Amino acid sequence: MTKKSLQKTLLINIGAFLLVLLLELLSGWLIRDKFDSTYNYYKWGLNYAIYIMGLIWLNHFVLIPVFLDKKRYVLFVILLISSIIIAASLKANSIALVSLNKFFFFFLYSTCTGMAAFFLRRNIIIQRENAEKEKLQKEQELTYLKEQVNPHFLFNSLNSIYALARQQSPETPDLVMQLSELMRYQLESSKKDRVLLKEELEFIENYLLLEEKRLSKRCTVEFLIDGDLLDLKIAPMLLIPFVENAIKHGAQSTNEQSTIDISVNIKNSTLHFCVVNSKPSIVAPSKRKGLGLENVKRRLSLLYPNSHLLKIEDSKKTYQLDLSIDVSVSTLKKTRND
């Protein structure tokens, strides 16, 4: 037990003792005239408080951790009842059944009340610790998933530029600069929990421009935005995997003419994001399983639980993805980087 924890436990028990003492004094307030002096009245209350708290402390610090928590239930009950009987006998100054009866049930009630308070507090502490562990685990998982996006996006972009470089395209130097700007945004946004939706959509638009130059005239790309973006914010790099997926499994996988239609619609705080890409007539089997979609699905479940809807329709000729997010209910709070 750390020093801070020991001090907290000590203060709680001192507070509990004073509370019990106060309750005993208040319970005898109406009969205080029966005592010879005020001193005897306070002595009477203190005596009861010592007996009650003595039983509670014995139960909390010895019987529960040594016997009950170790599932030695029978021995725990025997020792608990025995300790109450001994305390009742000492208080009554007699072992006669009539004298013990009153004090036994009084101490039994007090001890059970103390146990209820003990387990209630322990349950609250356990729930708080579990919540903190869950929060930490979620943050670590989100950090891991977010970091996965960086190399995934970089590899896809470098492949695009590599293809143009092999064609000795004069636009390659400009595309390298364009990629550097995209990477700059990605690195800066990765330090934040949320970014402006407007900036995220501009990033997607610039990425599409880069891909359009590589795909030349083989692919027609439409990118439409409808609605007022206002100051809406979203988790960074959350939408780009859907766009990458459309390019990789649509235009990039065939020499046929292809299309990619992306529409963004904003109503109040709800973002509707739709991506439709044509599919090649002949699909070559992929040797590698993509991580992008699985990554973003997991991030959605962590960041926007019960506040997003993802639908995927995979038909023979098209692949359509519809995503709706209420961006106002993210599990992440505003940060200084917002």
C-alpha positions, 0 to 999 in steps of 0.5 A: 500500500502506497503512502497516499493510499494509506493516508486515504484509508486512515482518513476514511476510517477516522471519518467513519469512527467520528460519524458512528460516534455522532450517530450514537450521541444523537441516538441517546440525546433524548435520554441524556438526562438519565446520565449522572453527568455530561462526561458519562453521556459522552463516555457512553457514546464513545464506548458504543462507537469503539465496540461498533468500529472495533467489530467493523475493523476486525471484519474489514481488515482481517475476516474479509481479506483472510477468509471471505475473499479466499472463499473460506465461507464457513470459517468466515461466518463462524469467526464473524458470529463468534466475534459478535458474541464476544463483543456482546458478552463484554458489553453486557458484562454477562453471558446470560441469553437475555442480556446477550440478545439485545447487544448481539443483534445490535452489533450484528446489524451494525457489522452488516451495515459496515459490510454493506458500506465496505462492499459498496465502496470496493465495488465503486473502486473496482468499477472505476479501475476497470473504466480507467483500464478500458479507457487506457486500452481504448486509447492505446488501441486507437493510437496503434490503429492511427499509426497503422494508417501512416505507412498504409497511405504512404505505400499506396501513394509511393506506388502511384508515383513509382508508376509515373516515374517508370513512365518517365512522366514530366509531372513526377517532380510535382507529384512528389511535392504534392505527396509531401504536402499530403504527408505533412497534413497527415503527420500534423493531423496524427497528433490530434484527436479531431480535425476540421471536417473541411480540412479532411475533405480537402486532403481527400480531394488533393489525394484524388487529384494525385491519383487522377494524374497517375490513372490518366484517362482510364478513370473518371472521378467525381467528388461532390460536397453538399451541405454546410461544413460549419466547424464540424470535426472528425477523427483524422484519416478516418475516410481516406481508407474508403477512397484508397479501397475504391482506387485499389480495387477499382481503377488500379486493378484494371486497364478498362475504363472505370469510374469513382463517384464520391459524395459527401452530404452534411445535415446538421451534425451528421456526415453522409459519405458515399463511395461508389466504384466500378469493378473490372470484368475480370478480377485477379485474385489478391495475394495480400489481405488489405488492412485499411478497411478492417482498421477503419471499421475498428476505429469507427466502433471505438470512436463512434459507438452506436452513432455510425452506420456502415453499409457495403453493397458488393455487386457484380459491376459496382462496389458501394459504401455508405457511411453515416456518422454523427460527428458530434458524439465522438468518444474523444473529448476536445483537446488543446490541439483542436 
